[in-house]
Amino acid sequence: MPSAEDTSVHQEPSVVPPTRQDEIAAAGSELIGGPAGRWARFGSGPLTPLRVIALVTIGMFALGMVQKLPCYNWAWFRGTSSQYTHACYSDIPHLFVGRGFADGLVPYFDRLGGDMAYLEYPVLTGLFMQVASWLTLTPASDPVQQREQMYWMVNAGMLMICAVVVALCVARTHRRRPWDGLLVALAPALALTATINWDLLAVALTAAAMLMWSRGRNLAFGVLIGLATAAKLYPVLLLGPLLVLCWRAGKWRAYGVALLGAAAAWLLVNVPVMAYAPEGWKKFYTFSQERQIDYGSFWLVITQRTGRPIDVSTVNTASVLMMVVLCAGIAGLALAARHRPRFAQLAFLVVAAFILTNKVYSPQYVLWLIPLAALARPRWRDFLVWQACEVAYFLGIWFYLAYTTSGDKHQGLPQEGYQVAIILHLLGTLYLCAVIVRDILRPERDPVRHDGSDDPSGGVLDGAPDRTALLQVRPHPSRNTAPAVEGPRVEWGTAGRVASD
C-alpha cells in the first residue's frame, strides 16, 4: 500500500499508473520498456490510454476470430465432433439456419419448424440477429455453408464493436484509472468466447450504463439498463445493489429516475412484440423456465455424480431460493460494512451469485463478469487467476463434448475430467467473490481506494454521507479512514475535490 504522501490530493498524478501499484502489471510492462518513470507524462501523445485499449481490444478480438478458423473453414459443416475437438464452436452459424434467418423468417412472428417453435432470445438480441441477417448480403442462391460463414463474419464485426465499447466504457468509468480497461482488452476469455453467442450486446449496454451512472447521468443509466435487460436478463440485477446503496446514502430521487428509465426503455422495446406476437415474445421466458440442467452448473455435477435426475421445477425453486438468500447476504453486507461498498463491487457479487446458482453456466457467461471484475477488483494477479480457471473450463467443455460425440473413439475429456473443469471454474469465480468481500470489509485492501477515492463508479454515491447503516462508528464512515502510515490524513471520497456534507 502506498504511503500517505503518495496518496495526498496535491501530489497524486491525474492518472493512476498501474505499473507503480501492481507487481504483475510492472512485470508485464518490461515487454514495452518497463514501468512508468518518475517524470512520465500521462495522456499526452497519440497513444492515449483509450486509443491503446481500443487497439488492444481489436487485436485480441481478431486473435479470437483466428482461433475459430478451423470451424469457419470446415468443422462447422462436417459432422459434430470436429468443432469440439478444435474448441471453436459457435451458435451463430448454426442458428442462422436453425432459427429461420436463412429463409427470411421474422423472429417472434413466424413459427419455426422442429422442436423450437419461436426464437428463444430476448427481443433486442433478436433484433441484433435480424440486422446481421440483413447485412449478410450473399444471395439465397449461394450454398448454405457460404451464407453461414458470411453471417458469422457479419456478427463478428458487430460484436467486435460491442467489445470495444465495453473496454472503453470500463476505461472511462474510473476517471483516474483508465488503464484498468486493459483488463478487459487482454482478457483471454473475452477473445475465446466473444463469438460463441450474442452476449456482448447486453454486456456493452451494461458497461455503458455503468459509465453513465458514474457521471451522474441517472436517466441515461436507467435507459441503458432497460435496453440491456431487453437483450439479456442479467442486467436488471444491477438495480438490486443500487437500491441498497441509494438506501444507505439516502439517494432515493436518483434511484427513482434510474428505475423509471429502465422500465420505460424495456417496455418500449418489448411491448410491440408482446402485443402483436405474444407467443413468440414469451418463448424466451418459457424456455428459461423449462430448460433442463445444462453444462457448467454445479447441478450437473450433482446429477452426474449421483446418477439421479433432478426435476426441473425443483431446480428452479432451489435456484431462486439460493439466489434470494445470497442477495439478502449481499444486502446485509452492504448495510453492515463500516464503509459503504462501491457499486461495482456489489454488482459483481450479485451477477456472480446469479451465475453460480443457475442451472446452466455457459462458457460465454464469463463475458457478463469481465467488465464488472475489472471495476470491482482491478488487480492483475486475481484477475488472471480467475481467467486461468475460465480458460481451463473453455477447453474442458469442448473436449467433453468431443468425447461424448466421437463414438467409440472417445476423443476428448471423460465425464470425471469435465466435472473437475466445472468445479475449477466455479471456484475461480468464488475466489474473486471472496477477494471482493474482503475488500468491502477491509477497504484499505481495495486498490481503487488506495489513492483516496471513495467510489469512482458511484455517481451520486461518490463521497456522499451515509443516512442508513447497521454499523456506524463515526458520523460519516463513508468519508473518513485512518491513514496507513504516519503522514497527512487520507480521506476517501475527497480525491481532487472537496465533497460537501
C-alpha positions in Angstrom: 0.0 0.0 0.0 1.4 3.4 -0.9 2.3 5.9 1.8 0.1 8.7 2.8 2.4 11.1 1.0 1.8 9.2 -2.2 -2.0 9.4 -1.8 -2.2 13.1 -0.9 -4.5 15.1 -3.1 -1.9 17.6 -4.2 0.9 15.2 -5.0 -1.1 12.5 -6.8 -0.9 12.3 -10.6 -4.1 12.8 -12.7 -3.9 9.2 -13.9 -3.0 6.2 -11.7 -0.2 4.3 -13.4 -0.9 0.5 -12.8 2.8 -0.3 -13.2 3.6 1.6 -9.9 0.9 -0.2 -7.9 0.6 -3.7 -9.4 3.6 -6.0 -9.5 2.1 -8.1 -12.3 1.5 -5.0 -14.4 5.0 -3.9 -13.7 6.5 -7.2 -14.7 4.4 -7.3 -17.9 5.4 -3.8 -18.8 9.0 -5.0 -19.3 7.9 -6.1 -22.8 7.3 -2.5 -23.7 10.0 -0.7 -21.8 9.3 -1.2 -18.2 7.2 0.7 -15.5 6.3 4.3 -15.8 9.2 6.5 -14.6 9.0 9.4 -12.2 8.8 12.0 -14.9 6.4 10.1 -17.1 3.5 12.2 -18.6 0.2 10.5 -18.9 -2.4 11.2 -21.6 0.0 13.0 -23.9 1.0 11.9 -27.4 -1.0 10.0 -30.0 -1.2 6.8 -27.9 -3.6 7.9 -25.3 -5.0 5.2 -22.9 -8.3 5.0 -24.7 -6.6 4.5 -28.1 -4.3 1.9 -26.8 -7.1 0.0 -25.1 -9.3 0.1 -28.3 -6.4 -1.2 -30.4 -5.6 -4.0 -28.0 -9.2 -5.0 -27.8 -9.5 -5.2 -31.6 -6.2 -7.2 -31.7 -7.4 -9.7 -29.1 -10.8 -10.0 -30.7 -9.1 -10.7 -34.0 -7.0 -13.4 -32.4 -10.2 -14.9 -31.1 -11.5 -15.0 -34.7 -8.4 -16.7 -35.9 -8.9 -19.3 -33.2 -12.3 -20.1 -34.9 -10.7 -20.6 -38.3 -10.8 -24.4 -38.3 -14.6 -24.2 -37.7 -15.1 -21.4 -40.2 -13.3 -23.3 -42.9 -14.8 -26.7 -42.4 -15.5 -28.0 -38.9 -19.0 -26.3 -38.5 -20.2 -28.1 -41.6 -18.6 -31.6 -41.3 -20.1 -33.7 -38.5 -20.5 -32.8 -34.9 -17.2 -33.7 -33.2 -14.8 -31.7 -35.2 -16.0 -28.3 -33.9 -15.4 -29.6 -30.4 -12.0 -31.1 -30.9 -10.8 -27.8 -32.3 -12.6 -25.9 -29.5 -14.1 -23.4 -32.0 -17.9 -24.0 -31.6 -20.3 -21.1 -32.1 -24.1 -20.9 -32.0 -24.1 -18.2 -34.7 -23.8 -20.1 -37.9 -26.0 -22.9 -36.7 -28.8 -20.7 -35.7 -28.7 -18.8 -39.0 -30.4 -21.8 -40.5 -32.0 -23.3 -37.3 -33.9 -20.1 -36.4 -35.1 -19.3 -39.9 -32.9 -16.3 -40.8 -31.6 -18.1 -43.9 -35.2 -18.5 -45.0 -36.2 -14.9 -44.3 -38.5 -15.7 -41.4 -39.3 -12.8 -39.0 -38.3 -13.6 -35.4 -41.1 -14.0 -32.9 -43.8 -13.6 -35.6 -43.1 -16.6 -37.9 -43.3 -20.0 -36.4 -40.2 -22.3 -36.8 -40.1 -25.9 -37.7 -38.7 -28.5 -35.4 -38.6 -28.6 -31.6 -38.2 -24.8 -31.1 -41.4 -23.1 -32.2 -40.0 -19.5 -31.9 -36.7 -17.7 -31.3 -35.7 -18.3 -27.7 -33.8 -15.0 -27.2 -34.9 -11.6 -25.7 -36.3 -9.1 -28.2 -33.3 -6.8 -28.5 -31.0 -9.7 -29.1 -33.4 -11.0 -31.7 -33.3 -7.6 -33.4 -29.5 -7.8 -33.4 -29.6 -11.2 -35.1 -32.1 -9.9 -37.6 -30.0 -6.9 -38.5 -27.0 -9.2 -39.0 -29.0 -11.3 -41.4 -30.0 -8.2 -43.4 -26.3 -7.3 -43.7 -25.5 -10.8 -44.8 -25.6 -9.9 -48.5 -24.9 -13.3 -50.0 -27.8 -14.2 -52.3 -30.1 -17.1 -51.4 -28.8 -19.0 -54.4 -25.4 -19.3 -52.8 -24.5 -22.5 -50.9 -25.8 -22.6 -47.3 -22.2 -23.0 -46.0 -21.1 -19.8 -47.6 -24.1 -17.9 -46.3 -23.4 -19.2 -42.7 -19.8 -18.1 -43.0 -20.9 -14.6 -44.0 -23.5 -14.4 -41.3 -20.9 -15.3 -38.7 -18.5 -12.8 -40.1 -21.1 -10.0 -40.0 -22.0 -10.9 -36.5 -18.3 -11.0 -35.5 -17.9 -7.4 -36.9 -20.8 -6.2 -34.9 -19.7 -8.0 -31.7 -16.2 -6.5 -32.1 -17.8 -3.0 -31.9 -19.5 -4.2 -28.7 -16.2 -5.4 -27.3 -14.5 -2.1 -27.9 -17.4 -0.3 -26.3 -17.1 -2.5 -23.2 -13.4 -1.9 -22.9 -13.7 1.9 -23.4 -16.6 2.3 -21.0 -14.6 0.4 -18.3 -11.6 2.7 -19.0 -13.7 5.8 -18.6 -15.8 4.8 -15.6 -13.0 5.3 -13.1 -11.6 8.6 -14.4 -8.2 8.3 -12.8 -7.8 4.6 -13.7 -8.2 4.4 -17.5 -5.6 1.6 -17.8 -8.0 -0.8 -16.0 -9.6 -1.1 -19.3 -6.7 -3.3 -20.3 -8.0 -6.0 -18.0 -11.0 -6.2 -20.4 -9.0 -5.8 -23.6 -6.4 -8.6 -22.6 -8.9 -11.0 -21.0 -8.3 -14.4 -22.6 -11.9 -15.4 -22.0 -13.1 -12.4 -24.0 -11.1 -13.5 -27.1 -12.2 -17.1 -26.8 -15.9 -16.6 -26.1 -16.9 -13.4 -27.8 -18.3 -15.0 -30.9 -20.0 -18.1 -29.3 -23.2 -16.2 -28.8 -24.6 -12.7 -28.8 -24.0 -11.9 -25.1 -21.6 -9.0 -25.9 -24.6 -6.8 -26.9 -26.0 -6.8 -23.4 -22.5 -6.6 -21.8 -21.8 -3.4 -23.9 -25.1 -1.8 -22.9 -24.5 -2.6 -19.2 -20.9 -1.2 -19.4 -22.3 2.0 -21.0 -24.9 2.1 -18.2 -22.2 1.9 -15.5 -20.3 4.7 -17.2 -23.4 6.9 -17.3 -24.1 6.3 -13.6 -20.5 7.2 -12.7 -21.0 10.5 -14.4 -24.3 11.3 -12.6 -26.5 10.7 -15.6 -29.1 8.7 -13.8 -31.8 8.7 -16.5 -29.3 7.5 -19.2 -28.2 4.8 -16.8 -31.7 3.6 -16.4 -32.5 3.6 -20.1 -29.3 1.7 -20.9 -30.1 -0.9 -18.2 -33.6 -1.3 -19.6 -32.2 -1.9 -23.1 -29.6 -4.3 -21.7 -32.3 -6.2 -20.0 -34.2 -6.3 -23.3 -31.1 -8.1 -24.7 -30.3 -10.4 -21.7 -32.0 -10.9 -18.4 -29.0 -10.4 -16.0 -28.5 -6.6 -16.3 -31.7 -6.0 -14.3 -29.9 -7.5 -11.3 -27.8 -4.3 -11.0 -30.8 -2.4 -9.8 -30.8 -4.5 -6.6 -27.4 -3.5 -5.2 -28.0 0.1 -6.4 -31.2 0.1 -4.4 -29.3 -0.9 -1.2 -26.6 1.7 -1.8 -29.0 4.5 -2.5 -31.0 3.5 0.6 -27.8 3.7 2.7 -26.9 7.1 1.2 -30.5 8.4 1.0 -30.3 9.0 -2.8 -33.9 8.0 -3.5 -34.6 10.5 -6.2 -31.6 9.3 -8.3 -32.7 5.7 -7.9 -36.3 6.5 -8.8 -35.2 8.3 -12.0 -33.0 5.3 -13.0 -35.8 2.8 -12.2 -38.3 4.7 -14.3 -35.8 5.0 -17.2 -35.1 1.3 -17.1 -38.8 0.3 -17.1 -39.7 2.7 -19.9 -36.8 1.5 -22.1 -37.7 -2.1 -21.5 -41.3 -1.6 -22.3 -40.6 0.5 -25.4 -38.6 -2.5 -26.9 -40.9 -5.3 -25.7 -44.5 -4.0 -25.9 -44.8 -4.0 -29.7 -43.7 -7.6 -29.9 -45.6 -8.5 -26.8 -48.8 -7.1 -28.3 -48.5 -8.5 -31.9 -46.6 -11.7 -31.3 -47.3 -12.8 -27.7 -46.4 -16.5 -28.3 -43.1 -15.6 -29.9 -42.3 -13.0 -27.2 -42.8 -15.2 -24.2 -40.7 -18.1 -25.7 -37.6 -16.8 -24.0 -39.2 -16.9 -20.6 -40.9 -20.3 -21.0 -37.7 -21.7 -22.4 -35.7 -20.4 -19.5 -38.2 -22.0 -17.1 -38.4 -25.3 -18.9 -34.8 -25.7 -19.7 -33.2 -28.8 -18.1 -30.0 -28.8 -16.1 -27.2 -27.9 -18.5 -23.5 -27.6 -18.9 -21.3 -25.7 -16.5 -23.5 -25.7 -13.4 -22.9 -27.4 -10.1 -26.4 -29.0 -10.6 -24.9 -31.0 -13.5 -22.1 -32.3 -11.2 -24.6 -33.4 -8.7 -26.8 -35.3 -11.2 -23.7 -36.9 -12.8 -22.2 -38.0 -9.5 -25.4 -39.3 -8.0 -26.8 -40.7 -11.3 -30.2 -39.4 -10.3 -32.0 -36.7 -12.4 -33.5 -33.8 -10.5 -36.9 -32.4 -11.6 -36.5 -29.1 -13.4 -39.2 -27.5 -11.2 -37.3 -28.5 -8.1 -34.1 -27.0 -9.5 -35.9 -23.7 -10.5 -37.3 -23.4 -7.0 -34.0 -24.2 -5.3 -32.1 -21.8 -7.6 -34.5 -18.9 -6.8 -34.3 -19.6 -3.0 -30.5 -19.7 -3.1 -30.4 -16.5 -5.1 -32.7 -14.8 -2.7 -30.5 -15.9 0.3 -27.3 -14.7 -1.4 -28.9 -11.4 -2.4 -30.0 -10.9 1.2 -26.5 -11.6 2.4 -25.1 -9.1 -0.1 -27.6 -6.5 1.1 -26.7 -7.2 4.7 -23.0 -6.8 3.8 -23.7 -3.5 2.1 -25.6 -2.2 5.0 -23.4 -3.6 7.7 -20.0 -2.7 6.2 -18.3 0.2 8.1 -17.5 1.9 4.9 -20.1 1.9 2.1 -19.1 -0.6 -0.6 -18.5 0.5 -4.1 -21.3 0.0 -6.7 -19.1 -2.2 -9.0 -18.2 -4.5 -6.1 -21.8 -5.3 -5.3 -22.7 -5.5 -9.0 -20.1 -8.2 -9.5 -21.3 -10.1 -6.4 -24.9 -10.2 -7.4 -24.3 -11.2 -11.0 -21.8 -13.9 -9.8 -24.5 -15.2 -7.4 -26.9 -15.5 -10.2 -24.5 -17.4 -12.4 -23.3 -19.7 -9.6 -26.8 -20.7 -8.6 -28.2 -21.1 -12.1 -28.9 -24.4 -13.7 -26.7 -23.5 -16.6 -23.3 -21.8 -16.7 -22.4 -21.5 -20.4 -18.8 -20.6 -21.3 -19.8 -17.2 -22.7 -21.4 -16.1 -19.4 -17.9 -15.1 -18.3 -18.4 -12.1 -20.5 -21.0 -10.8 -18.1 -18.4 -10.7 -15.3 -15.3 -9.4 -17.1 -16.1 -5.7 -17.1 -17.5 -5.9 -13.6 -14.4 -7.7 -12.3 -12.2 -5.0 -13.9 -14.1 -2.3 -12.0 -14.6 -4.3 -8.7 -11.1 -5.7 -8.3 -8.5 -4.2 -10.7 -5.6 -6.4 -9.7 -3.9 -8.4 -12.4 -3.0 -11.4 -10.1 -6.5 -12.1 -9.0 -7.9 -11.3 -12.4 -5.5 -13.7 -14.2 -6.1 -16.5 -11.6 -9.8 -16.3 -12.4 -9.2 -16.1 -16.1 -7.0 -19.2 -16.0 -9.9 -21.1 -14.4 -12.2 -19.9 -17.2 -9.8 -20.8 -20.0 -9.5 -24.3 -18.4 -13.3 -24.6 -18.4 -13.5 -23.3 -22.0 -11.2 -26.2 -23.1 -12.9 -28.6 -20.8 -16.4 -28.3 -22.1 -15.5 -28.7 -25.7 -13.2 -31.6 -25.1 -16.0 -33.2 -23.0 -18.5 -32.7 -25.9 -15.8 -34.2 -28.3 -15.7 -37.2 -26.0 -19.4 -37.7 -26.0 -19.9 -37.2 -29.7 -16.9 -39.2 -31.1 -18.5 -42.6 -30.6 -16.2 -45.5 -29.8 -13.1 -43.3 -30.4 -13.8 -41.4 -27.1 -11.5 -38.5 -28.2 -11.5 -35.8 -25.5 -12.2 -35.4 -21.8 -14.3 -38.1 -20.0 -17.1 -37.2 -17.6 -14.9 -37.1 -14.4 -12.5 -34.7 -16.1 -15.3 -32.4 -17.1 -16.6 -32.4 -13.6 -13.2 -31.2 -12.4 -13.3 -28.4 -15.1 -16.7 -27.3 -13.8 -15.6 -27.2 -10.2 -12.5 -25.3 -11.2 -14.3 -22.5 -12.9 -16.9 -22.3 -10.1 -14.0 -22.0 -7.6 -12.4 -19.3 -9.8 -15.5 -17.2 -9.6 -15.9 -17.8 -5.9 -12.2 -16.8 -5.3 -12.8 -13.4 -6.9 -16.0 -13.0 -4.9 -14.1 -13.7 -1.7 -11.4 -11.2 -2.5 -14.1 -8.5 -3.3 -15.9 -9.3 0.0 -12.6 -8.9 1.8 -12.1 -5.5 0.1 -15.5 -4.4 1.3 -14.8 -5.4 4.9 -11.2 -4.0 4.8 -11.3 -1.1 2.3 -7.7 -0.4 2.8 -7.1 -3.5 0.7 -9.2 -2.1 -2.1 -6.8 -1.0 -5.0 -9.3 1.6 -6.2 -9.3 3.3 -2.8 -5.5 3.4 -2.4 -5.4 7.0 -3.9 -8.1 8.3 -1.5 -11.1 7.7 -3.9 -14.4 6.7 -2.5 -16.5 5.2 -5.3 -15.5 6.5 -8.8 -18.3 4.4 -10.4 -20.8 5.5 -7.8 -22.0 8.8 -9.4 -24.2 10.5 -6.8 -23.0 8.0 -4.2 -19.3 9.0 -4.6 -18.4 10.8 -1.4 -22.0 11.0 -0.1 -22.5 10.7 3.6 -24.4 7.7 5.0 -28.1 8.1 6.0 -28.8 4.5 6.9 -26.3 1.9 8.0 -26.3 -1.0 10.5 -22.9 -0.2 11.9 -21.7 3.4 12.3 -18.5 4.1 14.2 -18.2 7.7 13.0 -20.9 10.1 11.9 -19.9 9.6 8.2 -17.9 6.4 7.9 -18.0 6.7 4.2 -15.8 9.7 4.3 -13.0 9.0 6.7 -10.4 6.4 7.4 -7.2 6.2 9.4 -4.0 6.7 7.4 -2.0 3.6 6.6 1.2 5.2 7.9 2.2 8.3 9.7 1.7 11.4 7.5 -1.1 13.6 6.1 -4.5 12.1 6.7 -6.2 10.4 3.7 -9.9 10.8 3.3 -11.8 8.6 0.9 -14.1 10.4 -1.4 -12.1 13.7 -1.4 -9.6 13.0 -4.2 -9.2 16.0 -6.4 -12.2 17.8 -4.8 -13.9 18.6 -1.6 -17.2 16.8 -1.1 -19.8 18.7 0.9 -22.0 17.0 3.5 
